[in-house]
Amino acid sequence: MDKVQLLLTLALALFALGLLGVTVRRNLLVMLMCMELMLNGANLALVTFAHQMGEAVGAVLVFLIFVVAAAEIAIAIPIVLLLVRRKHTLDPGAYSDLRG
C-alpha cells in the first residue's frame, strides 16, 4: 500500500470514527470533539489530494478551514457552557424545549 492510499484510509477512518461518535454519543462536548475529528479527516484527505497533485491551493484551503474551526470552537464552547448552567446536563435531549 503506498503512502497516498494509507493517508486516505486514515482520513476515512478519522471521518468514520467522528461520524460514529456524533451519532452514538449523548454528550454535547463529546459530540463537538467528534465533529472536529470529522473535520480533521476531511482536511487530511484534502491535503493528501493537494500533495498528490502538487498544488499549494489545498494547503491554503486547509489553513483557512483550521481558522474557521477555531472560531467555531471559540463560539460553541461558551454556548455549551451556558446551556449546562441552565439545565445542569450535557445530554442534548434535555434541550428540546429550546426549539423555536
Beta strands, then each sheet from edge to edge (+ up, - down):
end
